[in-house]
Amino acid sequence: MSTGITVYGAYWCPDCRRSKRFLSEHQIGYDWVDIEQDEEARAHVEKLNDGKRIIPTITFADGSFLVEPSNAELAEKLNLTTRDPHEYHDVTIVGAGPAGLTAAIYAARDGFSVMVIDEGALGGQASTTGMLDNFPGFPEGIQGAEWAARVVKQARRYGVEFLQAQTVVGVARPNGVLCVTTGDGSEYGSGAVLLATGADYRRLGIEGEEDFIGAGVHFCATCDGPFYKGKEVAVVGGGNSAAEESLGLLRFATHVTLLVRGPRLKASRLLIDKVTANPQITVRYNTVVTRLAGDGRLETVHVREKDSGREDVLSPDGLFVFIGQQPNSGFLKGSEVLLDDYGYILTGHALKHHSAWHGDYEPEVLETSMPGVFAAGDVRAGSTKQV
């Protein structure tokens, strides 16, 4: 269903990519128009900006428009709640993915005041998953966006408050009272804090990657797959996510080239069988992506075969990267919350093996090293990365 939002920009424009990503992360549909390919659109942008060609220019169904908006300005325009009128909550949950939302419902049902804070879409990465097949009660599966909407609705029914498009920059315990600080400088006291910030997709870290994110390089097939209807794409990765998304992209793309660094896929046997049996998927093993290139937009993917050293150049219309995750725990560095070597939050018995742990008791399973602070979901060390 059309939202009436149109983003006018160009593929080389980083602010355009940021705005597109913001809208996609919050599951807000929009139309994208490249003014370098559309003379009428270019003239429209110049008319709105008194003869100046400024991008991104974003128009809305009510006739208004924003020029080079910040994420905060977009959030305000879209009526996303970024501040809470209450300075204290019994429970504050950082992260609105499956773990955070589930905990919010249980806490609110027990009569606690609950606030959930997330900078992205309510529902987390699960909300952008095409189909959840392993969630009990849905024998035919359920779309991630629908699942997220249902859970959020259920949480609101119990009085859970949500802050959207808002980052958390710190969790501290001044004078023994827990305090959560958000990116706009607001501070919220809390009786208990649950850290459920999840993990983000890892990047390749190669030349050209940053230049083409949102301009041919993507990390979310559900968000960006529709842009490649009738086109050919490449996928990087060899695990379950790469296999699942390769199959999912065929809803739009005509062909997928799966680039696997190792000698085999490290996915479930069911997924491996589906991928290798599909004539629309070509799997290239022992293949390393070395460089991305293009003029404003991704045009070529440079690869090297590990066995022979032979180099090759591919020209897919788009590239999707699924090579694992990294925990969203950067705001905790230097805090009382202990992390493992990979940045995941240590909880429970694992704390007793850390040199900085000085407790003389056995911590509970989800308990962190900071009193009153707990962790759950993908950001927790040792957790099962499943909904």
C-alpha positions as CSV (number, residue, x, y, z in Angstrom):
1,M,0.0,0.0,0.0
2,S,1.4,3.4,-1.0
3,T,2.4,5.8,1.8
4,G,2.6,8.8,-0.5
5,I,6.3,9.3,0.4
6,T,8.8,9.9,-2.4
7,V,12.5,10.2,-1.9
8,Y,14.2,12.2,-4.7
9,G,17.9,11.7,-4.8
10,A,20.9,10.1,-6.6
11,Y,22.7,6.8,-6.1
12,W,26.0,8.5,-5.2
13,C,24.3,10.6,-2.4
14,P,25.2,9.3,1.1
15,D,22.4,11.3,2.8
16,C,19.9,9.8,0.3
17,R,21.1,6.3,1.3
18,R,20.8,7.3,5.0
19,S,17.2,8.5,4.6
20,K,16.3,5.4,2.6
21,R,17.8,3.1,5.3
22,F,15.9,5.0,8.0
23,L,12.6,4.5,6.2
24,S,13.3,0.8,5.5
25,E,14.4,0.1,9.1
26,H,11.1,1.5,10.3
27,Q,9.1,-0.4,7.7
28,I,7.8,2.7,6.0
29,G,7.2,2.3,2.3
30,Y,8.4,4.9,-0.1
31,D,9.0,5.5,-3.8
32,W,12.6,6.2,-4.9
33,V,13.3,8.5,-7.8
34,D,16.8,9.0,-9.2
35,I,16.8,12.6,-10.5
36,E,19.9,11.9,-12.6
37,Q,17.7,9.5,-14.6
38,D,14.5,11.5,-14.6
39,E,14.5,15.0,-16.0
40,E,11.0,15.8,-14.9
41,A,11.9,14.7,-11.3
42,R,15.0,16.9,-11.4
43,A,12.9,19.9,-12.4
44,H,10.4,19.1,-9.6
45,V,13.2,19.1,-7.0
46,E,14.6,22.4,-8.3
47,K,11.1,24.0,-8.2
48,L,10.7,22.9,-4.6
49,N,14.1,24.3,-3.6
50,D,13.8,27.7,-5.4
51,G,16.0,26.6,-8.3
52,K,18.5,24.7,-6.2
53,R,19.2,21.0,-6.8
54,I,19.3,19.7,-3.2
55,I,19.0,16.0,-2.3
56,P,17.5,14.2,-0.7
57,T,14.2,16.0,-1.1
58,I,11.5,13.9,0.4
59,T,7.8,14.6,-0.3
60,F,4.8,13.5,1.7
61,A,1.2,12.7,1.0
62,D,0.0,15.9,2.7
63,G,2.0,18.0,0.2
64,S,4.8,18.9,2.5
65,F,8.5,18.1,2.0
66,L,11.8,17.9,3.8
67,V,15.2,18.8,2.4
68,E,18.3,17.0,3.6
69,P,16.4,15.9,6.8
70,S,18.2,14.4,9.8
71,N,16.9,11.2,11.2
72,A,15.4,13.2,14.1
73,E,13.5,15.4,11.6
74,L,12.2,12.4,9.8
75,A,11.1,10.8,13.0
76,E,9.2,13.9,14.0
77,K,7.5,14.2,10.6
78,L,6.5,10.5,10.8
79,N,5.1,11.0,14.3
80,L,7.5,8.4,15.8
81,T,7.7,8.8,19.6
82,T,11.3,9.6,20.6
83,R,10.7,10.9,24.1
84,D,8.8,9.6,27.1
85,P,7.0,11.9,29.6
86,H,7.8,9.7,32.5
87,E,11.2,10.0,34.1
88,Y,11.1,6.6,35.8
89,H,9.9,3.1,34.9
90,D,9.9,-0.1,36.8
91,V,11.5,-1.9,33.8
92,T,13.4,-0.3,30.9
93,I,14.1,-2.5,27.9
94,V,16.7,-1.5,25.3
95,G,15.9,-3.2,22.1
96,A,12.5,-4.1,20.5
97,G,13.3,-7.4,18.9
98,P,11.7,-10.7,19.9
99,A,13.5,-11.0,23.2
100,G,12.7,-7.4,24.2
101,L,9.1,-7.5,23.2
102,T,8.4,-10.8,24.9
103,A,9.9,-9.6,28.1
104,A,7.9,-6.3,27.9
105,I,4.7,-8.2,27.6
106,Y,5.4,-10.5,30.6
107,A,6.6,-7.6,32.8
108,A,3.6,-5.4,31.9
109,R,1.2,-8.2,32.5
110,D,2.6,-8.5,36.0
111,G,1.8,-4.8,36.7
112,F,5.2,-3.2,36.1
113,S,5.6,0.0,34.2
114,V,7.6,-0.8,31.1
115,M,9.4,1.4,28.5
116,V,11.0,-0.1,25.4
117,I,13.6,1.9,23.4
118,D,14.9,1.1,19.9
119,E,16.5,3.0,17.2
120,G,15.2,0.7,14.4
121,A,12.0,-1.0,13.6
122,L,9.8,-2.4,16.3
123,G,10.2,-6.2,16.0
124,G,13.9,-6.0,15.2
125,Q,15.5,-8.1,12.5
126,A,12.6,-10.5,12.7
127,S,10.3,-7.8,11.4
128,T,12.2,-7.7,8.1
129,T,12.3,-11.5,7.7
130,G,10.1,-12.6,4.8
131,M,8.6,-15.6,6.6
132,L,9.0,-17.1,10.1
133,D,8.4,-20.8,9.8
134,N,9.5,-21.8,13.3
135,F,7.2,-19.7,15.5
136,P,4.6,-21.9,17.4
137,G,1.0,-21.5,16.5
138,F,1.5,-20.6,12.8
139,P,1.6,-23.9,10.9
140,E,1.8,-22.1,7.5
141,G,4.4,-19.6,8.9
142,I,3.9,-15.9,9.3
143,Q,5.5,-12.9,7.7
144,G,8.0,-11.1,9.9
145,A,6.3,-7.8,9.6
146,E,2.9,-9.2,10.5
147,W,4.4,-11.0,13.5
148,A,6.0,-7.8,14.7
149,A,2.8,-5.8,14.4
150,R,0.9,-8.4,16.4
151,V,3.4,-8.5,19.2
152,V,3.7,-4.7,19.4
153,K,-0.1,-4.4,19.5
154,Q,-0.2,-7.0,22.3
155,A,2.4,-5.1,24.2
156,R,0.6,-1.8,23.8
157,R,-2.6,-3.5,25.2
158,Y,-0.8,-4.0,28.5
159,G,0.4,-0.4,28.6
160,V,4.0,-0.8,27.3
161,E,5.5,2.5,26.2
162,F,7.8,2.7,23.1
163,L,10.5,5.1,22.1
164,Q,11.3,4.8,18.4
165,A,14.2,6.1,16.3
166,Q,16.0,6.7,19.6
167,T,19.5,5.5,20.6
168,V,20.8,4.5,24.0
169,V,24.2,5.9,24.7
170,G,24.8,4.7,28.2
171,V,23.6,2.7,31.2
172,A,25.0,3.8,34.5
173,R,24.3,3.4,38.2
174,P,25.0,6.8,39.9
175,N,24.3,6.6,43.6
176,G,23.1,3.1,43.2
177,V,20.1,4.1,40.9
178,L,20.0,2.8,37.4
179,C,19.9,5.5,34.7
180,V,19.5,5.0,31.0
181,T,20.7,7.9,28.8
182,T,19.4,8.4,25.2
183,G,21.0,10.1,22.3
184,D,19.0,13.3,22.8
185,G,20.4,13.7,26.3
186,S,17.3,12.5,28.1
187,E,17.8,10.4,31.2
188,Y,15.4,7.8,32.5
189,G,15.6,6.1,35.9
190,S,14.6,2.5,36.2
191,G,14.2,-0.3,38.7
192,A,15.7,-2.8,36.3
193,V,17.1,-2.8,32.8
194,L,17.0,-5.5,30.1
195,L,19.6,-5.2,27.3
196,A,18.2,-6.9,24.2
197,T,19.9,-4.8,21.5
198,G,20.5,-7.8,19.2
199,A,23.3,-7.9,16.6
200,D,23.8,-6.3,13.2
201,Y,25.0,-7.7,10.0
202,R,28.8,-8.0,9.5
203,R,30.3,-6.2,6.5
204,L,33.0,-7.4,4.1
205,G,35.4,-4.6,4.9
206,I,36.7,-4.3,1.4
207,E,37.3,-1.5,-1.0
208,G,34.1,0.1,-2.3
209,E,31.7,-1.5,0.1
210,E,30.9,1.7,2.1
211,D,30.6,3.7,-1.2
212,F,27.7,1.5,-2.5
213,I,25.7,0.6,0.6
214,G,22.2,1.4,-0.5
215,A,23.4,1.9,-4.1
216,G,23.8,-1.8,-5.0
217,V,25.1,-3.3,-1.8
218,H,22.5,-4.5,0.7
219,F,22.1,-6.4,4.0
220,C,18.4,-6.9,4.0
221,A,16.7,-9.0,1.3
222,T,13.2,-8.2,2.5
223,C,13.9,-4.4,2.5
224,D,15.7,-4.1,-0.8
225,G,14.9,-7.3,-2.7
226,P,11.9,-5.7,-4.5
227,F,14.2,-3.3,-6.2
228,Y,15.6,-6.2,-8.2
229,K,12.5,-7.6,-9.8
230,G,13.4,-9.2,-13.0
231,K,17.2,-8.7,-12.4
232,E,20.2,-10.8,-11.4
233,V,21.8,-10.5,-8.0
234,A,24.7,-12.0,-6.1
235,V,24.8,-13.1,-2.5
236,V,27.9,-13.4,-0.3
237,G,27.9,-16.0,2.5
238,G,27.8,-19.7,3.2
239,G,25.5,-20.1,6.2
240,N,21.8,-20.5,6.9
241,S,21.1,-16.8,6.4
242,A,22.8,-16.7,3.0
243,A,21.0,-19.8,1.9
244,E,17.6,-18.6,3.1
245,E,17.9,-15.2,1.6
246,S,19.2,-16.6,-1.7
247,L,16.0,-18.6,-2.0
248,G,13.9,-15.6,-0.8
249,L,15.4,-13.3,-3.4
250,L,14.0,-15.4,-6.2
251,R,10.6,-13.9,-5.4
252,F,12.0,-10.9,-7.3
253,A,15.3,-11.7,-9.0
254,T,15.6,-14.0,-12.0
255,H,18.9,-15.5,-10.9
256,V,21.1,-15.6,-7.8
257,T,24.9,-16.2,-7.8
258,L,25.9,-17.4,-4.3
259,L,29.5,-16.6,-3.4
260,V,30.8,-19.0,-0.7
261,R,34.2,-18.4,0.8
262,G,34.7,-22.0,1.9
263,P,34.5,-25.3,0.1
264,R,30.9,-26.0,1.1
265,L,27.8,-24.5,2.5
266,K,27.5,-24.4,6.3
267,A,23.7,-24.4,6.4
268,S,21.1,-27.0,7.4
269,R,20.8,-30.0,5.2
270,L,17.3,-28.9,4.1
271,L,18.5,-25.5,3.0
272,I,21.6,-27.0,1.2
273,D,19.3,-29.4,-0.8
274,K,17.0,-26.5,-1.7
275,V,19.8,-24.2,-2.9
276,T,21.8,-26.8,-4.9
277,A,18.7,-28.2,-6.5
278,N,17.4,-24.8,-7.7
279,P,18.4,-24.0,-11.3
280,Q,18.1,-20.3,-10.6
281,I,20.9,-20.4,-8.1
282,T,24.6,-20.8,-9.1
283,V,26.9,-21.6,-6.2
284,R,30.6,-20.6,-6.5
285,Y,32.7,-22.2,-3.7
286,N,36.1,-21.0,-2.5
287,T,35.4,-17.6,-3.8
288,V,36.5,-14.4,-2.1
289,V,35.1,-10.9,-2.9
290,T,38.0,-8.6,-3.1
291,R,36.7,-5.2,-4.4
292,L,33.5,-3.4,-5.4
293,A,33.5,-0.8,-8.1
294,G,31.2,1.5,-10.1
295,D,30.4,5.0,-11.0
296,G,28.0,6.2,-8.4
297,R,26.4,2.8,-8.2
298,L,27.7,-0.8,-7.9
299,E,28.6,-2.0,-11.4
300,T,31.2,-4.7,-10.8
301,V,32.1,-7.3,-8.1
302,H,35.7,-8.4,-8.2
303,V,36.4,-12.0,-6.9
304,R,39.3,-14.3,-6.5
305,E,39.2,-18.1,-6.5
306,K,41.1,-19.3,-3.5
307,D,42.4,-22.5,-5.1
308,S,43.7,-21.2,-8.4
309,G,44.2,-17.6,-7.5
310,R,42.3,-16.8,-10.7
311,E,40.5,-13.4,-10.6
312,D,37.1,-12.7,-12.1
313,V,34.7,-9.8,-12.5
314,L,31.0,-10.2,-12.1
315,S,28.3,-7.6,-13.0
316,P,25.2,-8.4,-10.9
317,D,22.5,-5.7,-10.6
318,G,22.9,-5.9,-6.8
319,L,24.9,-7.6,-4.1
320,F,23.5,-8.9,-0.8
321,V,25.9,-9.7,2.1
322,F,25.0,-12.3,4.8
323,I,28.3,-13.2,6.6
324,G,27.2,-13.2,10.2
325,Q,26.5,-10.6,12.9
326,Q,28.2,-8.3,15.3
327,P,26.6,-7.4,18.7
328,N,25.1,-4.0,19.3
329,S,27.0,-3.4,22.5
330,G,29.3,-0.5,21.7
331,F,27.5,1.9,24.1
332,L,28.5,-0.5,27.0
333,K,32.2,-0.3,26.5
334,G,33.8,1.1,29.7
335,S,30.6,0.5,31.7
336,E,30.1,-2.0,34.5
337,V,28.6,-4.5,32.1
338,L,31.2,-7.1,31.1
339,L,31.6,-8.2,27.5
340,D,33.4,-11.2,25.9
341,D,36.2,-10.8,23.4
342,Y,33.6,-10.5,20.6
343,G,31.5,-7.8,22.2
344,Y,28.7,-10.0,23.4
345,I,27.3,-9.4,26.9
346,L,28.4,-12.0,29.5
347,T,25.7,-13.3,31.8
348,G,25.2,-16.0,34.4
349,H,27.9,-18.6,35.0
350,A,30.1,-17.2,32.1
351,L,30.7,-14.2,34.3
352,K,32.7,-16.3,36.8
353,H,35.3,-17.0,34.2
354,H,36.0,-13.3,33.5
355,S,39.0,-11.7,35.4
356,A,37.0,-8.6,36.3
357,W,34.2,-10.6,38.0
358,H,34.6,-10.3,41.8
359,G,31.2,-11.6,42.9
360,D,31.1,-14.4,45.5
361,Y,27.8,-15.9,44.3
362,E,26.4,-17.7,41.3
363,P,24.8,-15.1,39.0
364,E,21.4,-15.9,37.5
365,V,21.2,-17.0,33.8
366,L,20.4,-13.6,32.3
367,E,22.1,-11.5,35.0
368,T,24.9,-9.2,33.9
369,S,27.8,-7.9,36.0
370,M,25.9,-4.6,36.7
371,P,23.3,-5.1,39.5
372,G,19.8,-4.7,38.2
373,V,20.8,-5.1,34.6
374,F,20.0,-8.2,32.6
375,A,20.6,-9.3,29.0
376,A,18.6,-11.5,26.5
377,G,18.5,-12.3,22.8
378,D,21.3,-12.2,20.2
379,V,23.4,-9.7,22.1
380,R,23.9,-12.1,25.0
381,A,27.0,-14.4,24.8
382,G,25.9,-18.1,24.4
383,S,22.4,-17.3,23.3
384,T,20.7,-19.3,20.5
385,K,20.3,-16.9,17.5
386,Q,16.7,-17.9,16.7
387,V,13.3,-16.3,17.2
